[in-house]
Amino acid sequence: MTETGRHQPPLRLTRADLDALPNYVPGRSPADLARELGLPEAIKLASNEVPYGPLPGVVEAVAEAVAGSHRYPDMGVVALREALAERYGVDADRIATGCGSVALAEHLVRATCLPGDELLYSWRSFEAYPIIAATSGATSVRVPNDAGHGHDLAAMAAAVTDRTRMILVCNPNNPTGTAVRKAELDRFLDAVPDDVLVVIDEAYREFVTDSEVPDGLTYLDRPNVVVLRTLSKAWGLAGLRIGFLVAAPAVAAAVRKVVTPFSTSMAAQAGALAALAQADEVERRCALVVAERDRVTEALRKFVPDVPSSQANFVWLPLGDRAVEFGKACEARGVIVRPFPGDGVRVTIGTPEENDAFLAAAEAALA
């Protein structure tokens, strides 16, 4: 209080523009919901995790690495970058690693955008994109999804200005599961100026079954293309936070320069190296997810005919204003899904038993 007894308004110590920024919403804790409902357990289908546990050898590799956790990890991430380079047929100097692909997207914005520069992306897409733009001082340019819930690449190309520095193409798109095909991506890349970075976010690449959806790595002959990948999804390392990008050597070097030092932990590096040795098991698990994805999609279309075909490990229900209500109805039956208010609901593909429980909840809510 002042001498006159009046309260002064609190000092602002953070940026005012962040007040309007939505928080990133993680998947709700199934343990909390189970306690609320008095159930032995609840099912979490909100965070796009793969339900089959760590890959063989990962736990042992991480445990061994933890024994040396009083030391810093290799900041150059040399062994992992070399393993990734061998697996994907690129030079190691094209690779940068980070705390998940979302962190690398943030580092890319830091490396390319100054305050007022534009970051362009489709919307709705990955909910971290506007947060990344705002915290970096860049200006978000959102281009609405097309009628099929996917990227409208023609409209995105038309939205490019002389202030556009970076474009994010989420392929397959999170949260709608839709994917951009090669012919339209080729036209888009031809239309984008060479000095604008195009980042193809392929966090769900391993679940793609449509042969017309291109592998972003085939575009690396274009110096302005960057490909983001993660080991959090198909490779089962969500809890260790490890992702990588592949880009022109100069772009990758710039990212390695701005990345938070030692952000690829010792445990993450060890777990990733062990996981990469299990490519056959990853392929087997992805096939299980895809089979369930197709089954769940077909079942949901009986109640929501316009559920789009997904190329990821989740499905999208375009429920609009009913999204939150549907999410609550599923939670009442012990199933956690991810509503996006006013747009729709994203549902991760789980085990067959988990998916059956969700479909029962969905039928009760939608029939």
C-alpha positions in Angstrom: 0.0 0.0 0.0 1.1 3.6 -0.6 1.2 6.3 2.1 -2.4 7.3 1.2 -3.6 3.8 1.9 -4.4 3.1 -1.8 -3.4 -0.1 -3.5 -1.1 0.4 -6.4 -1.6 -1.9 -9.4 1.0 -4.7 -9.5 4.0 -4.2 -11.6 4.0 -6.0 -15.0 7.1 -8.1 -15.2 6.3 -10.2 -18.2 5.2 -9.4 -21.8 1.6 -8.2 -22.1 1.0 -9.9 -25.4 1.4 -13.3 -23.8 -1.9 -12.8 -21.8 -3.8 -13.7 -24.9 -1.7 -16.7 -25.7 -3.4 -20.1 -24.9 -1.6 -22.6 -22.7 -0.4 -25.8 -24.3 -2.9 -28.4 -23.1 -1.3 -31.8 -22.2 -3.4 -35.0 -22.0 -5.2 -35.4 -18.7 -3.8 -37.8 -16.1 -5.7 -41.1 -16.3 -4.9 -41.7 -12.6 -6.7 -38.5 -11.6 -9.8 -39.4 -13.7 -9.8 -43.0 -12.3 -9.8 -41.6 -8.7 -12.7 -39.2 -9.6 -14.8 -41.9 -11.1 -13.9 -44.6 -8.5 -12.5 -46.9 -11.3 -9.4 -49.1 -11.1 -8.0 -47.3 -14.1 -8.9 -44.9 -16.9 -7.9 -45.0 -20.5 -5.8 -42.1 -22.0 -6.3 -41.6 -25.7 -5.4 -37.9 -25.8 -1.6 -37.6 -26.3 -0.8 -39.7 -29.5 1.4 -42.1 -27.6 2.0 -45.7 -28.8 0.6 -48.1 -26.3 3.0 -51.0 -26.5 5.7 -49.9 -24.0 9.4 -49.2 -24.6 11.1 -51.0 -27.5 13.4 -54.0 -26.6 16.7 -52.8 -25.2 15.7 -49.2 -24.4 15.1 -49.6 -20.7 18.5 -51.3 -20.3 20.3 -48.7 -22.4 18.7 -45.9 -20.4 19.5 -47.5 -17.0 23.2 -47.9 -18.1 23.3 -44.2 -19.2 21.8 -43.0 -15.9 24.7 -44.5 -14.0 26.8 -41.8 -15.6 24.3 -39.0 -15.1 26.6 -37.0 -12.9 28.4 -36.1 -16.2 27.1 -33.9 -19.0 25.9 -35.6 -22.1 27.7 -35.3 -25.4 26.6 -31.9 -26.6 27.4 -32.7 -30.2 25.2 -35.8 -30.0 27.8 -37.4 -32.4 26.9 -41.1 -32.0 23.1 -40.5 -32.4 23.5 -38.1 -35.3 25.7 -40.6 -37.1 23.2 -43.4 -36.4 20.4 -41.2 -37.8 22.5 -40.3 -40.8 23.1 -43.9 -41.6 19.4 -44.9 -41.2 18.0 -42.1 -43.3 20.8 -41.9 -45.9 21.9 -38.3 -45.2 25.1 -36.6 -44.1 25.4 -36.1 -40.3 26.1 -32.4 -40.8 22.5 -32.1 -42.0 21.1 -33.3 -38.7 20.3 -31.4 -35.5 18.7 -33.0 -32.4 16.6 -31.5 -29.7 14.1 -32.0 -26.9 11.5 -33.3 -29.3 10.6 -32.0 -32.8 8.5 -29.2 -31.2 11.7 -27.8 -29.6 13.4 -27.9 -33.0 10.6 -26.0 -34.6 11.1 -23.4 -31.9 14.8 -23.2 -32.6 14.2 -22.9 -36.3 12.0 -19.8 -35.6 14.7 -18.4 -33.4 17.2 -19.0 -36.2 15.1 -17.4 -39.0 12.6 -14.9 -37.6 13.1 -11.4 -36.1 10.2 -9.6 -34.4 7.6 -8.7 -37.0 8.7 -11.5 -39.4 5.9 -13.8 -40.4 5.5 -17.5 -39.5 2.8 -19.1 -41.8 0.9 -22.3 -41.1 -2.4 -24.0 -41.6 -5.1 -23.9 -38.9 -6.2 -25.9 -37.3 -2.8 -27.6 -37.0 -0.4 -28.4 -34.2 -1.4 -26.3 -31.2 2.2 -25.4 -30.3 2.7 -23.4 -33.5 1.1 -20.2 -32.3 2.9 -20.5 -29.0 6.2 -20.8 -30.8 5.5 -17.8 -33.0 4.4 -15.6 -30.1 7.3 -16.4 -27.8 9.8 -15.8 -30.6 8.3 -12.4 -31.5 7.2 -13.6 -34.9 3.8 -12.8 -36.4 1.4 -15.8 -36.8 -0.3 -16.0 -40.2 -3.0 -18.7 -40.0 -4.5 -20.1 -43.2 -7.8 -22.0 -42.6 -7.9 -25.7 -43.4 -9.8 -26.7 -46.4 -13.2 -28.4 -46.4 -11.5 -31.8 -46.0 -9.8 -30.7 -42.8 -6.4 -30.5 -44.5 -3.9 -27.9 -45.6 -5.1 -25.5 -48.3 -1.7 -25.2 -49.9 -2.9 -22.9 -52.7 -4.2 -20.4 -50.1 -1.0 -20.8 -48.1 1.1 -19.9 -51.1 -1.1 -16.9 -51.8 -0.6 -15.8 -48.2 3.2 -15.5 -48.5 4.4 -11.9 -48.3 7.8 -10.3 -48.3 7.7 -10.6 -44.5 7.2 -14.4 -44.6 10.4 -16.1 -43.3 9.1 -19.6 -42.4 6.2 -21.9 -43.3 5.2 -25.0 -41.3 3.6 -27.8 -43.2 2.4 -30.5 -40.8 2.2 -33.7 -42.8 0.2 -35.7 -41.6 -1.5 -32.9 -39.9 -2.0 -32.8 -36.1 -4.9 -33.0 -35.0 -6.8 -33.8 -38.2 -4.7 -36.7 -39.5 -5.1 -35.5 -43.1 -2.0 -35.5 -45.3 -0.7 -33.5 -48.3 0.1 -35.5 -51.4 3.1 -35.2 -53.6 1.6 -33.3 -56.6 0.2 -30.6 -54.5 3.3 -30.3 -52.3 5.5 -30.0 -55.5 3.3 -27.1 -56.7 3.5 -25.4 -53.4 7.3 -25.7 -53.1 7.6 -24.3 -56.6 5.5 -21.3 -55.7 7.3 -20.4 -52.5 10.3 -18.1 -52.8 13.7 -19.7 -52.3 14.5 -17.5 -49.3 11.5 -18.7 -47.3 12.2 -21.8 -45.1 9.6 -24.5 -45.6 9.5 -26.9 -42.6 7.8 -30.2 -43.2 6.8 -31.5 -39.8 6.6 -35.3 -40.1 6.1 -36.4 -36.5 3.8 -39.2 -37.7 5.6 -40.2 -40.8 5.9 -43.9 -39.7 2.1 -44.3 -39.8 1.7 -43.1 -43.4 0.2 -45.8 -45.7 -0.9 -43.6 -48.7 1.8 -44.0 -51.3 1.0 -40.6 -52.7 2.1 -38.9 -49.5 5.7 -38.0 -50.0 8.6 -38.6 -47.7 9.9 -35.1 -46.9 13.5 -36.3 -47.1 13.1 -36.6 -50.9 13.0 -32.8 -51.0 16.3 -32.1 -49.5 17.7 -31.1 -52.9 15.8 -27.8 -52.2 18.0 -25.8 -49.7 15.0 -24.1 -48.2 13.3 -27.4 -47.1 13.7 -28.7 -43.5 12.2 -32.0 -42.3 11.2 -32.5 -38.7 11.0 -36.0 -37.2 10.5 -37.3 -33.7 11.3 -40.5 -31.8 8.4 -39.8 -29.3 5.6 -41.5 -31.4 6.3 -44.6 -33.4 9.7 -45.1 -31.7 8.1 -45.0 -28.2 10.3 -42.4 -26.5 7.7 -39.8 -25.6 8.9 -39.7 -22.0 12.6 -39.1 -23.0 11.9 -36.1 -25.4 14.0 -36.6 -28.4 13.6 -35.4 -32.0 15.7 -34.4 -34.9 15.7 -32.3 -38.1 17.3 -32.8 -41.4 18.2 -29.7 -43.4 20.8 -28.0 -45.5 24.1 -28.1 -43.6 24.1 -24.3 -43.0 20.5 -24.5 -41.6 21.3 -27.4 -39.4 24.5 -25.6 -38.1 22.4 -22.5 -37.3 20.0 -24.6 -35.3 22.8 -26.4 -33.4 24.1 -22.9 -32.6 20.9 -21.7 -31.0 19.7 -24.9 -29.4 19.8 -25.0 -25.6 23.1 -26.5 -24.5 23.0 -30.2 -23.5 19.2 -30.3 -24.2 19.5 -33.8 -25.7 20.0 -35.7 -22.4 22.3 -38.6 -21.9 19.3 -40.9 -21.3 17.6 -39.7 -24.4 20.7 -40.3 -26.5 21.1 -43.8 -25.2 17.4 -44.6 -25.5 17.3 -43.3 -29.1 20.3 -45.4 -30.1 18.7 -48.5 -28.7 15.4 -47.8 -30.3 16.9 -47.2 -33.7 18.2 -50.8 -33.6 14.6 -52.0 -33.4 13.3 -50.9 -36.8 11.6 -54.2 -37.5 9.7 -54.0 -34.3 8.7 -50.4 -34.9 7.3 -51.5 -38.3 5.3 -54.3 -36.7 3.8 -52.0 -34.1 2.9 -49.4 -36.7 1.1 -52.0 -38.7 -1.0 -52.8 -35.6 -1.8 -49.1 -35.1 -2.8 -48.7 -38.7 -5.1 -51.7 -38.6 -6.8 -50.3 -35.5 -6.9 -46.9 -37.0 -8.9 -48.1 -40.0 -11.3 -50.1 -37.8 -12.0 -47.2 -35.5 -12.5 -44.8 -38.5 -15.0 -47.1 -40.1 -16.9 -47.5 -36.8 -17.0 -43.8 -36.1 -18.3 -42.9 -39.6 -21.6 -44.6 -38.6 -22.2 -41.7 -36.3 -20.0 -38.9 -37.9 -19.9 -39.5 -41.6 -17.3 -36.9 -42.4 -14.5 -38.3 -40.2 -11.5 -37.8 -42.5 -9.1 -40.5 -43.4 -6.1 -40.4 -41.1 -2.5 -41.0 -42.0 -1.3 -40.7 -38.3 -1.9 -42.7 -35.1 -5.1 -40.8 -34.3 -8.5 -39.9 -35.8 -10.3 -36.6 -35.9 -14.0 -36.1 -35.2 -15.1 -32.8 -36.7 -17.8 -32.2 -34.1 -17.6 -28.4 -34.0 -19.5 -26.9 -31.0 -20.1 -30.5 -29.7 -16.4 -31.2 -29.1 -16.2 -30.3 -25.4 -19.5 -32.1 -24.6 -18.3 -35.2 -26.4 -15.0 -35.1 -24.5 -16.8 -34.9 -21.2 -19.1 -37.8 -22.1 -16.1 -40.0 -22.9 -14.4 -39.0 -19.6 -17.6 -40.0 -17.7 -17.0 -43.5 -19.1 -13.3 -43.5 -18.1 -11.8 -42.6 -21.6 -9.7 -39.4 -22.0 -9.8 -37.9 -25.5 -8.6 -34.5 -26.7 -11.3 -31.9 -27.5 -10.5 -28.7 -29.4 -13.3 -26.4 -28.5 -15.4 -25.3 -31.5 -13.5 -27.6 -33.9 -13.4 -31.2 -33.1 -11.9 -34.1 -31.1 -8.7 -36.0 -31.6 -8.6 -39.6 -30.4 -5.3 -41.5 -30.2 -5.4 -45.1 -31.4 -4.7 -47.4 -28.5 -4.9 -51.2 -28.0 -7.9 -53.0 -29.4 -9.4 -53.2 -25.9 -8.9 -49.5 -25.3 -10.4 -48.7 -28.7 -13.4 -50.8 -28.0 -14.0 -48.9 -24.7 -13.7 -45.6 -26.6 -16.1 -46.8 -29.4 -18.6 -47.8 -26.7 -18.3 -44.3 -25.1 -18.6 -42.6 -28.5 -21.7 -44.6 -29.5 -23.4 -43.6 -26.2 -22.5 -40.0 -26.8 -23.4 -39.8 -30.5 -26.1 -42.4 -31.2 
